[in-house]
Every structure is written in C-alpha cells, then in structure tokens.
Amino acid sequence: MINHDLPKDPTLDEIRLALAPLVARNAAFDGWNDVAVELAASELGIESDIAALSFKGDPMAMIDSWIDAVDRELADRLPEEKLNSLKIRDRVTTLLATRLEVMNPNRESLRRAMAIMAMPQNLVRSSKIGWRTADRMWRMAGDTSSDFNHYTKRAMLSAVYGSTLSVFINDESAEFSETRAFLDRRIENVMQFEKLKAQVRSRKDFIPSVSRFVGRLRYPA
C-alpha cells in the first residue's frame, strides 16, 4: 500500500517516508540510486532537487526509509487488537509472514537491497536497521521486557528474519510454501530456546549462549 498524502509543507523526513515505497518499486529496474528517486518524485509530484536532498544519493538511506515504511505498513495491517487475540508464538509468526506479504511486490528490490546491506562498509548500519525492526515487531507482539530477555528476543528475531529473507528472495514455490515451512522451523527453534530459558532461570550459574544459538538460526544445519 502506498500513501500519497503529504502535508502542505512536509519535512524532509515526511518526504523520505512518502517516497520510500515508490523508490523501492523503481529500484527493481533502476537500482537503489538517484534514478529511482527521481522517478518516485515525479510520480508523487515532488521537485526532483528536494527529493534528491532527502536521500543525498545514499542507497542505504533509501533502503532504511523503505524498511521504515514497511514497519509502518505492518503496524497498520496488524493493529494491537488483532494481535492480542493470538498466542505469542502465533503473534510472531503472523508478524513475520505479514511482513513478507508487504515486501513481496518488491522482491527484486529486496534482493538488491540485501546485497547492498551485506557490503562490509554497511554492516554496522544494517545491523542497527535490523535491530530496530526486530524491536518494533516484539513491541507489536506485546513484549515489555527490559532485562536480559529484551536483548535475547531481539537478537533471535533478527536472526530468524534475516535467514528467512534469504530463503524468501529465491522461493519460487506456490504461495511461498518453502519460506513458510522454513519460518515455522525457525520459530520452533526460538520457542524451544525460550522454554529452555524458563526451565533453567533459577540456575544462576547458567547463562545461555545467545551468540551460538543465533548463529544456528542464521546458518541452520
């Protein structure tokens, strides 16, 4: 869904957010560059120099704004009252599955974005974007933890989401059944880990190896 509504005197942040879905759509053909931005600006009726200023020719800024727009679209599709009726596992699964639906029309743009985000110079920024998305999804799922669980949940969801995207961009199965099966397996891994944490919580000498577990989620056997 693309919202073309802009206030009469929009800020650069508002312009970026409005342009982002259109830039993503054009990026499938033109790449994440100024050409995609200029085409998006023309469609939205924004002066090209203002649109260019919004992103300053930075592909990561374009991708970041698109992911932010996807986050917001996800929140619109899954309001609190809709998620609250589900069990926690189903909330997380629904959030991830719906997110893939939002991104599906721009799957080629996603493929290009992932290649850019994987460049060494972009890894830190990409990690921050991934953490922001994971945090937003957990908050939508109703998580209010502020202790060790806060960080482990977001690290695990980031890993699950990242590995699922790698399957998703190459999935040619009907209704993305391969991606859905993969996602279900990864969610099961997370639930098992959460169950293990609950069982050993009273053992103060036990600290789960989050980094090793997250590695297994990203690169499952």
Rosetta silent file (secondary structure, phi, psi, omega in degrees, C-alpha in Angstrom):
SEQUENCE: MINHDLPKDPTLDEIRLALAPLVARNAAFDGWNDVAVELAASELGIESDIAALSFKGDPMAMIDSWIDAVDRELADRLPEEKLNSLKIRDRVTTLLATRLEVMNPNRESLRRAMAIMAMPQNLVRSSKIGWRTADRMWRMAGDTSSDFNHYTKRAMLSAVYGSTLSVFINDESAEFSETRAFLDRRIENVMQFEKLKAQVRSRKDFIPSVSRFVGRLRYPA
SCORE:     score description
SCORE:     0.000 S_00000001
   1 L     0.000  133.072 -179.389    0.000    0.000    0.000 S_00000001
   2 L  -118.702  123.641  179.776    1.376    3.421   -0.947 S_00000001
   3 L   -98.636  113.959 -177.854    0.119    6.533    0.781 S_00000001
   4 L   -89.415   -1.565 -176.860    0.495    9.580   -1.461 S_00000001
   5 L   -73.144  130.300  176.509   -0.863   12.006    1.123 S_00000001
   6 L  -134.634  145.782  174.383    1.580   14.675    2.247 S_00000001
   7 L   -65.164  165.684 -176.311    1.036   17.770    4.399 S_00000001
   8 L   -62.975  -34.527 -179.748    1.177   21.135    2.636 S_00000001
   9 L  -126.513   72.097 -172.580    4.641   21.917    3.969 S_00000001
  10 L   -70.239  149.492  173.411    6.250   18.498    4.505 S_00000001
  11 L   -80.514  168.841  176.900    9.540   17.976    6.299 S_00000001
  12 H   -62.844  -35.986  177.779   12.361   16.022    4.677 S_00000001
  13 H   -62.183  -42.890  178.834   11.528   13.077    6.953 S_00000001
  14 H   -66.223  -37.442  177.911    7.930   13.098    5.713 S_00000001
  15 H   -66.333  -43.525  178.527    9.104   13.347    2.107 S_00000001
  16 H   -58.088  -46.606 -177.034   11.509   10.426    2.581 S_00000001
  17 H   -65.234  -38.146  179.358    8.784    8.257    4.076 S_00000001
  18 H   -70.028  -38.583 -178.437    6.349    9.100    1.280 S_00000001
  19 H   -74.040  -31.601 -168.453    8.918    8.491   -1.444 S_00000001
  20 H   -51.264  -48.694  179.690   10.361    5.295    0.013 S_00000001
  21 H   -63.400  -33.739  179.312    7.776    2.766   -1.289 S_00000001
  22 H   -73.347  -37.438  175.342    7.937    4.314   -4.754 S_00000001
  23 H   -61.768  -42.618 -179.972   11.735    4.314   -4.717 S_00000001
  24 H   -61.517  -41.343 -179.704   11.614    0.624   -3.759 S_00000001
  25 H   -63.952  -41.255  179.180    9.305   -0.154   -6.656 S_00000001
  26 H   -74.051  -25.877 -177.468   11.608    1.605   -9.124 S_00000001
  27 H   -64.548  -21.402  177.916   14.737    0.070   -7.602 S_00000001
  28 H   -62.344  -29.480 -177.419   13.758   -3.289   -9.096 S_00000001
  29 H  -105.643  -37.556 -171.899   14.617   -1.869  -12.523 S_00000001
  30 H  -107.553   -6.742 -176.353   16.962    1.030  -11.864 S_00000001
  31 L    83.549  170.526  179.328   18.704    0.002   -8.657 S_00000001
  32 L   -83.769   85.819 -174.857   18.821    1.939   -5.388 S_00000001
  33 L  -151.656 -174.670 -175.883   20.043    5.200   -6.870 S_00000001
  34 H   -65.842  -26.451  177.876   19.084    8.726   -7.884 S_00000001
  35 H   -63.386  -45.602  178.611   17.215    7.487  -10.967 S_00000001
  36 H   -62.967  -37.662  179.238   14.762    5.567   -8.760 S_00000001
  37 H   -67.043  -43.939 -178.352   14.386    8.631   -6.524 S_00000001
  38 H   -64.122  -40.664  177.795   13.733   10.966   -9.459 S_00000001
  39 H   -64.876  -40.390  178.288   11.069    8.656  -10.888 S_00000001
  40 H   -64.786  -41.445  179.345    9.415    8.387   -7.477 S_00000001
  41 H   -62.747  -40.846  179.065    9.464   12.161   -7.063 S_00000001
  42 H   -62.214  -41.727 -179.227    7.841   12.633  -10.466 S_00000001
  43 H   -67.646  -33.188 -176.816    5.057   10.227   -9.557 S_00000001
  44 H   -90.709   -9.138  179.774    4.471   11.922   -6.227 S_00000001
  45 L    78.100   31.362  179.257    4.703   15.444   -7.617 S_00000001
  46 L  -107.156  139.501  178.707    7.753   16.435   -5.590 S_00000001
  47 L   -58.817  136.199 -173.383   10.522   18.605   -7.031 S_00000001
  48 H   -61.740  -35.147 -178.751   13.442   16.417   -8.025 S_00000001
  49 H   -70.233  -32.876  177.055   16.047   18.518   -6.198 S_00000001
  50 H   -70.400  -41.913  177.908   14.105   18.265   -2.935 S_00000001
  51 H   -61.739  -42.728  179.213   13.717   14.515   -3.386 S_00000001
  52 H   -62.253  -39.273  178.908   17.450   14.209   -4.088 S_00000001
  53 H   -64.312  -30.451 -178.036   18.203   16.197   -0.939 S_00000001
  54 H   -63.436  -34.500 -176.920   16.066   13.792    1.073 S_00000001
  55 H  -113.297  -16.830  177.461   18.374   10.865    0.349 S_00000001
  56 L    54.080   32.955  176.690   21.593   12.629   -0.742 S_00000001
  57 L    69.321   14.254 -176.239   22.336    9.839   -3.194 S_00000001
  58 L   -95.043  109.891  179.561   22.853    7.342   -0.383 S_00000001
  59 H   -57.484  -36.226  179.973   21.430    3.879   -1.245 S_00000001
  60 H   -66.532  -33.792  176.102   21.421    2.911    2.436 S_00000001
  61 H   -65.384  -38.809  177.675   19.300    5.953    3.253 S_00000001
  62 H   -64.661  -46.081 -178.919   16.820    4.861    0.588 S_00000001
  63 H   -65.667  -43.472  178.832   16.751    1.304    1.899 S_00000001
  64 H   -57.493  -45.739 -179.247   16.482    2.464    5.513 S_00000001
  65 H   -66.093  -36.981  177.664   13.477    4.649    4.659 S_00000001
  66 H   -64.693  -45.055  179.469   11.810    1.814    2.763 S_00000001
  67 H   -63.238  -37.613  175.132   12.238   -0.578    5.675 S_00000001
  68 H   -60.677  -42.203  178.298   10.830    2.097    7.966 S_00000001
  69 H   -64.974  -37.210  176.915    7.825    2.377    5.637 S_00000001
  70 H   -64.831  -41.535  177.031    7.397   -1.409    5.706 S_00000001
  71 H   -56.532  -44.010 -177.897    7.456   -1.300    9.526 S_00000001
  72 H   -69.556  -38.551  176.836    4.673    1.259    9.482 S_00000001
  73 H   -63.602  -38.998  177.983    2.637   -0.697    6.925 S_00000001
  74 H   -61.753  -43.372  178.661    2.970   -3.773    9.122 S_00000001
  75 H   -63.308  -35.903  177.914    1.629   -1.833   12.107 S_00000001
  76 H   -67.262  -39.686 -177.302   -1.326   -0.657   10.019 S_00000001
  77 H   -74.927  -29.085 -175.756   -2.160   -4.191    8.894 S_00000001
  78 L  -124.824   75.645  178.330   -1.806   -5.729   12.346 S_00000001
  79 L   -66.361  164.292 -175.279   -3.259   -3.384   14.974 S_00000001
  80 H   -53.541  -43.576 -176.683   -2.963   -4.268   18.651 S_00000001
  81 H   -65.483  -26.612  179.787   -6.483   -5.663   18.944 S_00000001
  82 H   -76.270  -37.802 -178.486   -5.819   -8.078   16.080 S_00000001
  83 H   -80.218  -31.349 -175.247   -2.607   -9.457   17.572 S_00000001
  84 L   -63.297  -20.584 -179.388   -3.801   -9.615   21.185 S_00000001
  85 L   -80.405   -6.250 -176.497   -6.197  -12.439   20.342 S_00000001
  86 L  -103.148  155.295  170.741   -3.266  -14.685   19.348 S_00000001
  87 L   -69.375  159.447 -173.520   -0.790  -16.694   21.396 S_00000001
  88 H   -58.508  -40.602  179.085    2.716  -15.239   21.498 S_00000001
  89 H   -62.299  -43.361 -179.238    4.092  -17.774   19.023 S_00000001
  90 H   -68.830  -30.469  176.232    1.290  -17.027   16.576 S_00000001
  91 H   -63.281  -48.792 -178.283    1.826  -13.282   17.008 S_00000001
  92 H   -64.014  -44.163  179.319    5.475  -13.547   15.998 S_00000001
  93 H   -61.966  -43.537 -179.956    4.697  -15.892   13.102 S_00000001
  94 H   -64.351  -40.854  178.481    1.895  -13.623   11.878 S_00000001
  95 H   -60.887  -46.725 -178.254    4.122  -10.557   12.088 S_00000001
  96 H   -68.669  -43.536 -179.236    6.881  -12.182   10.052 S_00000001
  97 H   -64.693  -41.204  179.296    4.530  -13.751    7.494 S_00000001
  98 H   -67.766  -35.963  177.463    2.622  -10.500    7.009 S_00000001
  99 H   -60.745  -40.615  177.383    5.881   -8.602    6.659 S_00000001
 100 H   -64.270  -37.057  176.816    6.842  -10.880    3.777 S_00000001
 101 H   -62.147  -41.042  179.640    3.464  -10.163    2.161 S_00000001
 102 H   -63.043  -39.261 -174.927    4.145   -6.427    2.403 S_00000001
 103 H   -86.191  -14.596 -173.064    7.562   -6.824    0.785 S_00000001
 104 H   -55.964  -42.532 -179.969    6.568   -9.374   -1.833 S_00000001
 105 H   -61.209  -18.520 -178.332    5.680   -6.890   -4.629 S_00000001
 106 H  -117.058   40.293 -174.779    9.237   -5.549   -4.345 S_00000001
 107 H   -65.027  -37.060  177.876   11.091   -8.838   -4.065 S_00000001
 108 H   -68.624  -37.541  175.727   13.693   -7.912   -6.685 S_00000001
 109 H   -64.060  -38.608  177.008   14.284   -4.592   -4.939 S_00000001
 110 H   -61.874  -43.425  178.759   14.685   -6.529   -1.692 S_00000001
 111 H   -58.022  -45.435  179.255   17.280   -8.765   -3.325 S_00000001
 112 H   -66.205  -39.206  179.551   19.248   -5.703   -4.438 S_00000001
 113 H   -63.633  -41.693 -179.466   18.853   -4.082   -1.031 S_00000001
 114 H   -64.152  -35.492  177.797   20.198   -7.153    0.759 S_00000001
 115 H   -65.431  -39.724  178.506   23.278   -7.149   -1.478 S_00000001
 116 H   -69.037  -43.416 -178.093   23.956   -3.510   -0.584 S_00000001
 117 H   -65.715  -25.228 -178.471   23.332   -4.075    3.122 S_00000001
 118 L   -83.227   -6.100  178.269   25.772   -7.002    3.128 S_00000001
 119 L   -65.442  141.082 -176.065   28.675   -4.828    1.944 S_00000001
 120 H   -51.314  -40.323 -177.669   31.356   -4.528    4.671 S_00000001
 121 H   -70.594  -13.142 -177.527   31.005   -0.754    4.924 S_00000001
 122 H  -108.344   -0.176 -172.329   27.253   -1.110    5.553 S_00000001
 123 H   -63.648  -41.755 -179.446   27.201   -3.940    8.092 S_00000001
 124 H   -63.865  -47.263 -179.957   27.004   -1.769   11.213 S_00000001
 125 H   -63.838  -40.060  179.251   24.212    0.351    9.785 S_00000001
 126 H   -63.232  -39.695  179.299   22.402   -2.745    8.523 S_00000001
 127 H   -63.299  -39.692  178.977   22.582   -4.325   11.988 S_00000001
 128 H   -65.717  -39.845  178.250   21.026   -1.223   13.541 S_00000001
 129 H   -64.849  -43.949  178.788   18.205   -1.270   10.994 S_00000001
 130 H   -62.642  -40.429  179.129   17.603   -4.976   11.653 S_00000001
 131 H   -65.046  -40.848  179.065   17.574   -4.415   15.408 S_00000001
 132 H   -60.508  -44.208  179.341   15.069   -1.566   15.031 S_00000001
 133 H   -64.112  -44.524  179.235   12.741   -3.775   13.017 S_00000001
 134 H   -62.257  -40.645  179.424   13.036   -6.656   15.491 S_00000001
 135 H   -63.544  -43.412  179.742   12.357   -4.289   18.384 S_00000001
 136 H   -64.295  -40.338  179.865    9.277   -2.878   16.695 S_00000001
 137 H   -67.267  -40.672  177.777    7.881   -6.330   15.961 S_00000001
 138 H   -63.971  -39.579  178.384    8.427   -7.518   19.524 S_00000001
 139 H   -65.032  -38.817  175.443    6.700   -4.402   20.842 S_00000001
 140 H   -63.066  -32.850  179.631    3.797   -5.061   18.479 S_00000001
 141 L   -77.171   -5.921  176.449    3.704   -8.601   19.858 S_00000001
 142 L    98.721    9.737 -179.027    3.294   -7.151   23.344 S_00000001
 143 L   -75.681  129.902  178.158    6.800   -7.665   24.713 S_00000001
 144 L  -124.396   15.927 -177.488    7.706   -5.256   27.513 S_00000001
 145 L   -63.810  148.778  178.757   10.830   -6.972   28.833 S_00000001
 146 L  -134.238    8.065 -178.617   13.750   -4.766   29.836 S_00000001
 147 L  -104.107 -152.082  179.396   16.191   -7.331   31.184 S_00000001
 148 H   -55.565  -35.353 -179.081   18.369   -9.970   29.515 S_00000001
 149 H   -61.859  -33.072  179.853   15.267  -11.285   27.715 S_00000001
 150 H   -56.281  -44.011 -176.243   14.855   -7.960   25.925 S_00000001
 151 H   -79.933  -39.263 -179.461   18.152   -8.446   24.105 S_00000001
 152 H   -66.152  -39.262  179.944   17.955  -12.181   23.504 S_00000001
 153 H   -63.348  -42.389 -178.696   14.486  -11.903   21.962 S_00000001
 154 H   -72.542  -36.720  176.601   15.543   -9.191   19.555 S_00000001
 155 H   -64.004  -42.450 -179.437   18.774  -10.926   18.628 S_00000001
 156 H   -68.475  -41.681 -179.757   16.904  -14.145   17.890 S_00000001
 157 H   -66.338  -37.718  176.071   14.143  -12.438   15.903 S_00000001
 158 H   -59.679  -42.424 -179.815   16.735  -10.553   13.847 S_00000001
 159 H   -67.092  -44.109  179.059   18.426  -13.856   13.046 S_00000001
 160 H   -61.469  -46.600 -178.342   15.150  -15.589   12.180 S_00000001
 161 H   -64.172  -44.855 -179.109   14.039  -12.716    9.972 S_00000001
 162 H   -62.436  -44.682 -179.675   17.381  -12.419    8.191 S_00000001
 163 H   -68.914  -34.450  178.598   17.641  -16.113    7.424 S_00000001
 164 H   -67.017  -38.195  177.335   14.003  -16.237    6.291 S_00000001
 165 H   -61.457  -36.982 -179.892   14.585  -13.372    3.860 S_00000001
 166 H   -63.050  -33.831  176.139   17.440  -15.322    2.285 S_00000001
 167 H   -76.552  -42.527 -174.755   15.007  -18.144    1.548 S_00000001
 168 H   -58.965  -44.109 -174.564   12.180  -15.808    0.546 S_00000001
 169 L   -69.389  -14.443  179.373   14.003  -13.952   -2.250 S_00000001
 170 L  -114.280    7.828 -174.346   14.737  -17.259   -4.011 S_00000001
 171 L   -84.879  117.041  177.664   11.460  -19.044   -3.274 S_00000001
 172 L  -110.206   11.371 -179.288    9.501  -20.000   -6.391 S_00000001
 173 L   -74.203  160.852 -179.592    7.145  -22.423   -4.647 S_00000001
 174 H   -62.321  126.272  178.370    3.377  -21.951   -4.682 S_00000001
 175 H    54.222   28.854  177.643    2.321  -19.287   -2.165 S_00000001
 176 H    54.437   43.976 -177.887    5.890  -19.336   -0.825 S_00000001
 177 H   -64.596  -33.668  178.881    5.325  -22.639    0.929 S_00000001
 178 H   -66.007  -41.615  177.776    9.063  -23.274    1.238 S_00000001
 179 H   -64.316  -43.257 -179.170    9.586  -19.962    3.006 S_00000001
 180 H   -63.753  -41.405  178.481    6.647  -20.591    5.321 S_00000001
 181 H   -64.226  -41.688  177.831    7.955  -24.066    6.221 S_00000001
 182 H   -62.203  -44.773  179.428   11.398  -22.613    6.890 S_00000001
 183 H   -61.225  -43.144  179.529    9.903  -19.867    9.046 S_00000001
 184 H   -59.945  -39.707  179.255    7.869  -22.369   11.052 S_00000001
 185 H   -66.431  -40.798 -179.283   11.032  -24.384   11.796 S_00000001
 186 H   -68.296  -39.029  177.783   12.936  -21.297   12.923 S_00000001
 187 H   -63.980  -38.094  177.478   10.072  -20.171   15.160 S_00000001
 188 H   -62.300  -40.295  176.075   10.038  -23.647   16.693 S_00000001
 189 H   -59.486  -43.773 -179.601   13.757  -23.275   17.444 S_00000001
 190 H   -64.333  -43.215 -179.863   13.078  -19.962   19.194 S_00000001
 191 H   -63.603  -37.244  177.196   10.240  -21.417   21.242 S_00000001
 192 H   -64.247  -40.270  179.533   12.468  -24.284   22.331 S_00000001
 193 H   -67.278  -41.111  177.692   15.126  -21.816   23.440 S_00000001
 194 H   -62.876  -38.277  177.674   12.568  -19.742   25.359 S_00000001
 195 H   -65.115  -40.643  178.572   11.346  -22.910   27.058 S_00000001
 196 H   -63.234  -42.692  178.871   14.912  -23.813   27.997 S_00000001
 197 H   -60.469  -41.274 -179.863   15.485  -20.371   29.495 S_00000001
 198 H   -64.442  -37.660 -177.922   12.336  -20.721   31.586 S_00000001
 199 H   -69.478  -32.160 -174.598   13.428  -24.139   32.861 S_00000001
 200 H  -107.979    9.580 -175.746   16.869  -23.010   33.956 S_00000001
 201 L   -57.938  -32.132 -178.657   16.055  -19.479   35.096 S_00000001
 202 L   -76.683  -12.250  179.735   16.553  -20.439   38.721 S_00000001
 203 L   -90.548  101.048 -174.124   20.071  -21.689   37.997 S_00000001
 204 L   -70.324  -17.331 -179.287   22.190  -18.570   38.401 S_00000001
 205 L   -86.470    0.481 -176.965   25.296  -20.334   37.160 S_00000001
 206 L  -108.422  122.212  175.160   23.658  -20.967   33.784 S_00000001
 207 L  -125.791  112.957 -178.941   23.810  -18.317   31.050 S_00000001
 208 L   -57.245  142.567  177.212   22.516  -19.406   27.634 S_00000001
 209 L   -83.279   91.521 -176.996   24.934  -18.861   24.773 S_00000001
 210 H   -65.019  -43.453 -176.557   22.886  -16.420   22.759 S_00000001
 211 H   -61.491  -40.178  179.748   25.570  -15.843   20.131 S_00000001
 212 H   -69.171  -39.282 -179.833   25.909  -19.547   19.389 S_00000001
 213 H   -67.468  -42.202  178.768   22.149  -20.044   19.227 S_00000001
 214 H   -62.660  -38.007  176.688   21.660  -17.020   16.977 S_00000001
 215 H   -59.939  -38.472  178.394   24.364  -18.378   14.700 S_00000001
 216 H   -68.700  -30.315  177.551   22.415  -21.603   14.349 S_00000001
 217 H   -71.041  -37.083 -179.153   19.294  -19.637   13.409 S_00000001
 218 H   -75.520  -37.149 -175.871   21.155  -17.750   10.692 S_00000001
 219 L  -127.269   67.330 -175.530   23.003  -20.764    9.364 S_00000001
 220 L   -67.723  148.411  178.956   20.849  -23.792   10.225 S_00000001
 221 L   -72.599    0.000    0.000   22.121  -27.265    9.504 S_00000001
